[in-house]
Every structure is written in C-alpha cells, then in structure tokens.
Amino acid sequence: MSGEATTAPAPPAGPARRGPLPRLLRERTFRRYWSAQTVSFFGDDISTLALPLLAVLVFDATPAEMGYLTAAVLAPNLLFSLLAGAWVDRYRHKRRLMMLTDLGRALLLTAVPAAYLLDVLTMAQLYVVAFAVGTLAVLFEVARGPLFVSIVARSDYVEANVLVNGSRSLSLVAGKSIGGVLVQLLTAPFALVAGTLSYLVSAYFLGRIRPTEPAPARGGGLALGAGLGFIARTPMMRAILLGTTTVNLFNYMFVALFVLYATQQLGLAPGLLGVVLGAGAVGGLIGAALTGRLVRRFGVGPTLLAGFVLFPAPLLLIPLAGGPTPLVVGMLLAAEFLSAVGVMLLDISTGSVQTALTPQALLARAAGARRTVSYGIRPVGALLGGALGSALGVRPALWIATTGALAGVLWVACTPLRRLHGLPEQAS
C-alpha cells in the first residue's frame, strides 16, 4: 500500500551561487556528514585489506582460516542487526551512537599492532577483533539511515547517495592503494594504525554537526519483526532484498578467497594488489558520476536492474586470469573497474528506492532487517567459499562464486522495479 510521503525538511538554503562544489557540499551540515563518511570509508578499506594480508603473510592462513576471518567480521550482521535496528529506532541520539562506534573501532584496531609488538598476536585474536569491529559497524550503519533523512531532503536522496557512494569509490581508489603500500612498507599490523586515525577523524566531523534527529519510535517493546514485516509486505523492498541477498552470498564466497588467490596463485605482491584494487575502483568514481544521469535518462528502476548485472558479470575475468603478469594485472584491472561501475549503479539506486519507501519511524528497523538477511548471508558465503576452496581448489570455487552472483537479477527482472522511473511514494 502507498500513502503520503513523509519527507525530511530541507536544510536552510544559503544564498544561490555557483562554485566548483556540488550544491549539497556547500551546505555545512551535509558537508561534515559526508566528510565523516568519507574518512570512515578509508578506515574500512585500509583495515579490510590489512587484516587478511596480515593473516596470509604473518600466519600463512589456509583457505578455511581466511573464510573464518571474513565470516568473523560479517557474522554480527546476522546476529545483531534486528536487535540493533529495534533499539536504534527508540534511541534519541543516533549521531552520538555513530561517534561512539567510531571510537570503539579505533581502539580495537590499535590493539592489533600492540599485541604484535608484544609477540602475543594470534589468529584467534584476529577473529575476536574482526568480530568486535563488525559488531560496531552494524550499529554505525543502522544509525546512519535515520541521521541521513534528518540531513537530506527527500528530493535530494539520489544526489546525496551519489556523493556518499562517490566518496566510497574514492576510498576504494586511494584506501586500498594506501593500505597495500602501508603493508609493504610498515607490515600489515602497523598499517592498521591508519584505519585507527580515520575513525577518530570521522568521530570528530560527526561531533561538529547538530541536526534535528527523528523522534524515537513509540510503542511497547522493541517490535523486532516490524522492519522485516514491512519489507515482506512491500513488493519492491522484498524483491530488492532477495536480489541483493543472492548477490551477497556468492560475492562473499569470492571475497573470502580473492586475496589468497591473487597473492599465492597469481603471485601479486601486496603493493601491486593494492594498486590493482585501487586503480580498478576508479570505475566506482565514474559509476557514481554516471548514476544520476542514468537515473534521469532511463529511470531509477532500469538503472537498478543494470547494476544487478554489471556488478557481478565482470568478476568472471578473475578466475579466467592467467599468463604473463601484465596480462593478469590487466584482466584484474578490467574486472575491478567494470564491477565497481556496477556497484555504484546498484548501491545508489537501491539505497534511494529503499529510503524513499520506508517510513521514518521504521528506518533503523528496516535497515536492521535488511542487514540481517542481506548482510547476514555474507558470513555464510565466506564460510562456504573457504570450504569450497579447500575441497575443490581456489580457482574452481571462484568460478562458482562469480557465476552464481548473476542469479540476483532474476528476483527483480519481472517486478514493477524494471519500469520505475522516479522515486516511489512512501509505503505504509
């Protein structure tokens, strides 16, 4: 069912003027929010490259252990997202919560190089740190949606998501490259210090904004099933969730094995791996810049559909890679570049549609429900990838992962999403 759309009030407009910055970045509150997201993304990318490289280079981790490590950081999505969403919707200070999670992640990452210096670091400790960082990331992301709608007007959802996802791509370009170089120069444990600093800067920028946050949801109990029930009753939300869950299952089979495959079977050094990942993600910047134009030209639904195909399809080049190092690097660059374009089309369009459809009182619970299902499948994919890599070999497991992810588009191809031009009205 559809109802009247409830929109966030637009931030006070400043004097009309032209400049090199996009309009939203000339608004102080959004600019600081965006800055916090950007530096936090850098921390994510540096640490998510440094931790598995640390496992491979320091502990000579097996495919199964790489699967466990990837699953550890992702498991909180399955275990805590529903509870986090229900609690955050009833907690008044979302911004303050995001700051605390940034500070907590900084402290956890600092413990890794400290333990390494004391010669007490173990794989078990890496699993614990990964799990705790993943738990705080769940709280951060669930609180981000309600804060987003208190800063951004509904008519600006696509433009704001373009900017946030553009900074996500920028972090992939620079963050992975910086992470690879830092691992090469400082060793993996000390590369995590850069992630620590980025979370501290993110907390600082969040502390510099004072938005009027949505009022806490009312009603007795936590209503843990409210978000999932809303998604199940809303056809577009349901189709997007099933499609992204399918993609995430197979993509995280791929993620669990990729670093091991690139370093051990393809022979890439950590620095070169960082350059490949960073340079390939230039496609994400281009994808973010193109998404707004594609949405205006073809509609948000067709753009979303294209993202479901263009994100996983180029990754077929990864298990196909072989031969001289320049050819291998070229194939990996092409795969990363084109896949990153698809990620932007998918993330910006699905994020905008889901935000537009969801009532403000359900934003955190709906986000928690989505993370429970779509992100909760990620550790399952990581464990399955590790198991298949051990049983069949890394390359055959990557073939299964990259081809299986294409099935995600089937959930949305025959729904009204394919004809959706503008943002839908808020569902009730």
Summary of the structure (lengths in Angstrom):
residues: 428
radius of gyration: 20.6
end to end distance: 5.9
largest distance: 63.7
contacts: 1655
relative contact order: 0.18
helix: 80%
strand: 0%
